[in-house]
Amino acid sequence: MGGGYVLDFSNRTFQEFVYDSVRRNIDDETVGGFGSKAVRLRHLWTQQPDHIVGKLLKDFVDYRDLDSPLREKCRKIATRLLQSAPVHDAEVIAVLSRREEFERVANGVREAV
């Protein structure tokens, strides 16, 4: 990023890339704030969960196909950030929300401890 630019993106292609990557609208002030592409990207980095930032960083690295030590450093950072991703199978939580299921699991945990 330099001078407000992000890679070779126009405003439109930047917005599309971010949306395709993490399903966030970088043009929405609550997501990207106001200003240049670089300012909006920095805002997204500070306001979104780590796994969102990691996914976007990974996709930026893949987009910019360079062979350099910096690429590997960025990949490692993206991988670390992606480890905070939430559980994908939210239906498990729905099953446990029923009182009798919760009690059964809680009793099992107490017995195990």
C-alpha positions as CSV (number, residue, x, y, z in Angstrom):
1,M,0.0,0.0,0.0
2,G,1.3,3.4,-0.9
3,G,-0.2,6.7,-1.5
4,G,-3.7,5.3,-0.9
5,Y,-3.3,2.6,-3.5
6,V,-3.8,-1.2,-2.8
7,L,-2.0,-3.3,-5.3
8,D,-3.4,-2.6,-8.8
9,F,-7.1,-2.4,-7.8
10,S,-9.5,0.3,-8.9
11,N,-12.2,1.3,-6.4
12,R,-14.6,-1.1,-8.1
13,T,-12.3,-4.0,-8.3
14,F,-11.1,-3.5,-4.8
15,Q,-14.6,-3.5,-3.5
16,E,-15.4,-6.7,-5.5
17,F,-12.2,-8.5,-4.4
18,V,-12.9,-7.8,-0.7
19,Y,-16.5,-8.9,-1.0
20,D,-15.6,-12.1,-2.9
21,S,-13.0,-12.9,-0.3
22,V,-14.7,-12.2,3.0
23,R,-18.3,-11.2,2.1
24,R,-17.8,-7.6,3.5
25,N,-18.6,-4.4,1.7
26,I,-15.4,-2.3,2.0
27,D,-17.4,0.7,0.8
28,D,-19.7,0.5,3.8
29,E,-18.5,3.0,6.4
30,T,-18.9,0.5,9.2
31,V,-16.6,-1.9,7.5
32,G,-14.1,0.3,5.6
33,G,-14.6,3.7,7.1
34,F,-13.8,6.6,4.8
35,G,-10.9,7.5,2.6
36,S,-8.6,5.9,0.2
37,K,-8.4,2.2,-0.5
38,A,-5.4,1.9,1.9
39,V,-7.3,3.8,4.7
40,R,-10.3,1.7,4.2
41,L,-8.2,-1.5,4.3
42,R,-6.5,-0.4,7.5
43,H,-9.9,0.3,9.0
44,L,-11.2,-3.1,8.1
45,W,-8.1,-4.7,9.7
46,T,-8.8,-3.0,13.0
47,Q,-12.5,-3.5,13.0
48,Q,-13.0,-7.1,11.8
49,P,-12.3,-10.4,13.6
50,D,-8.9,-12.0,13.1
51,H,-10.2,-14.8,10.9
52,I,-11.7,-12.3,8.4
53,V,-8.4,-10.4,8.3
54,G,-6.5,-13.6,7.8
55,K,-8.7,-14.8,5.0
56,L,-8.4,-11.4,3.2
57,L,-4.6,-11.4,3.7
58,K,-4.3,-14.9,2.3
59,D,-6.3,-14.0,-0.7
60,F,-4.2,-10.8,-1.3
61,V,-1.1,-13.0,-1.1
62,D,-2.5,-15.4,-3.6
63,Y,-3.6,-12.6,-5.9
64,R,-0.2,-11.1,-5.9
65,D,1.8,-14.1,-7.1
66,L,5.3,-13.1,-6.0
67,D,8.1,-15.3,-5.0
68,S,9.7,-13.5,-2.0
69,P,10.5,-14.0,1.7
70,L,7.8,-11.4,2.4
71,R,5.1,-13.7,0.8
72,E,6.0,-16.5,3.2
73,K,5.8,-14.1,6.2
74,C,2.4,-12.9,5.1
75,R,1.2,-16.5,4.7
76,K,2.3,-17.4,8.2
77,I,0.5,-14.3,9.6
78,A,-2.7,-15.2,7.6
79,T,-2.5,-18.8,8.9
80,R,-2.2,-17.6,12.5
81,L,-5.1,-15.2,12.1
82,L,-7.3,-17.9,10.5
83,Q,-6.9,-20.1,13.5
84,S,-9.4,-17.9,15.3
85,A,-12.2,-18.9,12.9
86,P,-15.5,-19.8,14.6
87,V,-16.9,-23.3,14.6
88,H,-18.6,-24.0,11.2
89,D,-21.2,-26.4,12.5
90,A,-23.5,-24.1,14.5
91,E,-26.2,-26.8,14.5
92,V,-24.3,-28.5,17.4
93,I,-25.0,-25.5,19.5
94,A,-28.7,-25.6,18.6
95,V,-29.0,-29.2,19.8
96,L,-27.3,-28.3,23.1
97,S,-29.6,-25.4,23.7
98,R,-32.4,-27.7,24.6
99,R,-32.5,-27.9,28.4
100,E,-32.5,-31.6,28.7
101,E,-29.5,-32.0,26.4
102,F,-27.6,-29.4,28.3
103,E,-28.3,-31.0,31.6
104,R,-27.1,-34.4,30.2
105,V,-23.9,-32.9,28.9
106,A,-23.3,-30.9,32.1
107,N,-23.7,-34.0,34.3
108,G,-21.3,-35.9,32.1
109,V,-18.7,-33.2,32.4
110,R,-19.1,-33.1,36.2
111,E,-18.7,-36.8,36.4
112,A,-15.6,-36.7,34.2
113,V,-14.0,-34.0,36.4
